[in-house]
Amino acid sequence: MRKLLVLGGMLVVLALAVAPGLYAQTTVACFTYSCSGLTCTFSASCSKGTSGRYAWNFGDGSPVTQGVSTTAHTYASAGTYNVILKVGVILNNVDVTSQNVTVP
């Protein structure tokens, strides 16, 4: 990658080395879930390009769970909750997805 800069009337060309694939990786957030009673198990194994960075919002006001691709959450009561998953890699290459999860 090259950048052109003008400094004090002089044209300066900067050549920057970029690791292969650093910018080419696209992040895609995706998850599946299943519920048994008030406990639901979530898996982001279908997500791509995450580099191990996950943030789960279970839609019930509980703290966000970070760093795990598979997790379980127990809800206080049955209902429908909007679950949000944010996945990302370096340089803020992130994607977010959500699903309405019905807890029986």
Buried (B, 14 or more C-beta within 10 A) or exposed (E): EEEEEEEEEEEEEEEEEEEEEEEEBEBEBBBEBEBEEBEBEBBBEEBBBBEEBBBBBBBBEEEEBEEBBEBBBEBEEEEEBEBBBBBBBEEEBBBEBBBEBEBE
